[in-house]
Amino acid sequence: MTARGAGMALTITRAETHEDLEAARTLIRAFVAWALENVAKGKNPNPSVFANLEAEIAGLPGRFGPPSGCLLLARLDGAPVGCVAFYGQDATTMEIKRMFVRPDAWGHGIGAQMLKVLLAEAEAAGYVRYRLSTHHELHAAQSLYRRAGFRDVPGSADFPGIVEGVDICMEMRPVRETTEESRLA
């Protein structure tokens, strides 16, 4: 996917090449550093969120690779600025992970565009139930997910490792659209 706005070119593609995967690794590490500093304020109230992260990063695309997963990389004017992924929990359900846009690229709608592409990939893969969890202080992310059609659901065994009062669980069962319009457009 390529979009132009305010003189800037945004591309969102699957992270498949060595260069793409290295960019995704860098972005995921930047996300963790940003989250620990700005959201957790130096404390990690939920160690399971980043458990085995270095192994996950080293093995990319890992569970986010085909045929049951997807790892997307967003570039703004050629520079990596965001990533998002999903993996299949089972044959009909996927979970979104690692959504991040570099703070210096905020305000360009990159997160919404990445989510739009990711949901199209999930639909094409046959998933009919989408899940995610997010930190209770990430209000912009929650708003983005709700605009896309996600709703809050209670924490359960479907969301391993969540901490009540810290993590917000969300789910969506997409409505198959009859036109090319999208809620995120």
C-alpha positions in Angstrom: 0.0 0.0 0.0 1.3 3.5 -0.9 -0.3 6.8 0.1 0.7 10.4 -0.4 -0.2 13.2 1.9 1.4 16.6 2.7 4.3 15.7 0.3 5.2 12.6 2.2 5.0 9.0 0.8 3.8 6.3 3.1 4.3 2.6 2.1 3.1 -0.3 4.1 4.4 -3.7 3.1 5.0 -7.1 4.6 8.3 -7.3 6.3 10.0 -10.1 4.3 13.5 -9.1 3.3 16.5 -9.1 5.7 16.5 -5.2 5.6 12.7 -5.2 6.4 13.2 -7.6 9.3 16.1 -5.6 10.7 14.0 -2.4 10.5 11.2 -4.3 12.3 13.6 -5.4 15.0 14.8 -1.9 15.5 11.2 -0.6 15.8 10.1 -3.3 18.2 13.1 -2.5 20.5 12.3 1.2 20.2 8.7 0.4 21.1 9.8 -1.4 24.2 12.1 1.4 25.3 9.4 4.0 24.7 6.8 2.0 26.5 8.9 1.3 29.6 10.0 5.0 29.8 6.7 6.8 28.9 4.0 4.4 29.9 5.4 2.2 32.6 7.5 5.1 34.0 10.5 2.8 34.4 8.5 0.0 36.1 7.3 -3.0 34.2 3.9 -3.9 35.9 3.4 -6.8 33.5 6.7 -8.7 32.9 4.9 -11.2 30.6 4.3 -8.5 28.0 8.0 -8.5 27.0 8.9 -12.1 28.2 11.1 -13.8 25.6 11.2 -10.7 23.5 14.8 -11.0 22.4 14.1 -14.5 21.2 11.0 -13.3 19.3 13.0 -10.5 17.7 15.9 -12.7 16.7 13.5 -15.2 15.1 11.4 -12.7 13.1 9.1 -13.2 11.4 8.5 -16.3 13.5 4.9 -16.7 14.5 4.1 -13.5 12.6 5.2 -15.1 9.3 3.0 -16.8 6.7 0.8 -18.7 6.5 -0.9 -17.9 9.8 0.7 -14.5 10.6 1.7 -11.2 9.1 4.3 -8.6 10.0 3.9 -5.2 8.4 6.5 -2.4 8.1 5.5 1.2 7.4 8.0 3.6 5.8 7.5 7.3 5.5 9.6 8.7 2.6 11.5 5.4 2.7 12.4 5.6 6.4 11.0 2.9 8.7 8.5 4.5 11.1 6.1 1.8 12.2 5.2 -1.9 12.5 2.4 -4.1 13.5 1.8 -7.8 13.4 -0.7 -10.6 14.0 -0.4 -14.3 14.6 -3.1 -17.0 14.4 -4.2 -18.2 17.8 -6.3 -20.8 16.1 -7.8 -21.4 12.6 -10.3 -18.5 13.0 -8.8 -16.2 15.6 -5.8 -13.9 15.3 -4.1 -11.6 17.8 -2.6 -8.2 17.0 0.8 -7.5 18.5 3.7 -5.0 18.3 1.7 -2.0 17.0 4.1 1.0 17.1 4.7 4.2 15.3 7.8 6.2 16.1 6.8 9.4 18.0 8.5 11.6 15.5 6.1 10.2 12.8 2.9 10.7 14.9 0.2 12.8 13.3 0.3 11.4 9.8 -2.4 8.7 10.3 0.2 5.9 10.0 -1.3 3.8 12.8 -4.7 3.9 11.2 -3.3 3.0 7.8 -1.2 0.1 9.2 -4.3 -1.2 11.0 -6.4 -1.0 7.9 -3.8 -3.0 5.9 -3.3 -5.5 8.7 -7.1 -6.2 9.0 -7.3 -6.7 5.3 -4.5 -9.2 5.5 -6.3 -11.0 8.4 -9.5 -11.1 6.4 -7.7 -12.5 3.4 -6.2 -15.2 5.6 -9.7 -16.2 6.7 -9.7 -15.0 10.3 -13.1 -14.0 11.6 -12.1 -13.0 15.1 -9.5 -10.4 16.0 -8.0 -9.8 19.5 -5.6 -7.5 21.1 -4.6 -6.2 24.5 -3.2 -2.7 25.2 -2.0 -0.8 28.2 -4.8 1.2 30.0 -2.8 4.5 29.5 -2.5 4.2 25.7 -5.7 6.2 25.0 -4.9 7.1 21.4 -4.3 3.4 20.6 -7.6 2.5 22.3 -9.4 5.1 20.3 -7.9 3.9 17.1 -9.0 0.3 17.8 -12.5 1.4 18.8 -12.9 3.4 15.6 -11.9 0.3 13.7 -14.7 -1.7 15.4 -12.9 -3.3 18.3 -14.8 -3.4 21.6 -13.6 -3.9 25.2 -14.0 -7.5 26.5 -13.2 -9.0 29.9 -9.8 -10.5 30.4 -9.9 -14.3 30.2 -7.7 -17.2 29.3 -7.9 -16.0 25.7 -5.5 -13.2 26.7 -2.6 -15.0 28.5 -0.4 -12.9 30.7 -2.7 -9.8 31.1 -2.8 -8.0 34.4 -6.2 -6.8 35.5 -6.3 -3.0 35.9 -3.3 -2.6 33.7 -4.2 -4.2 30.4 -7.4 -3.6 28.3 -8.5 -6.5 26.2 -10.4 -5.9 23.0 -12.0 -8.0 20.3 -13.6 -7.6 16.9 -15.6 -9.8 14.7 -15.5 -8.0 11.4 -18.5 -7.3 9.4 -17.9 -8.3 5.9 -18.3 -5.2 3.9 -20.2 -5.2 0.6 -18.5 -2.1 -0.8 -14.8 -1.0 -0.9 -15.4 1.4 1.9 -13.8 0.9 5.2 -14.4 2.3 8.7 -10.8 3.5 8.7 -10.9 5.4 5.5 
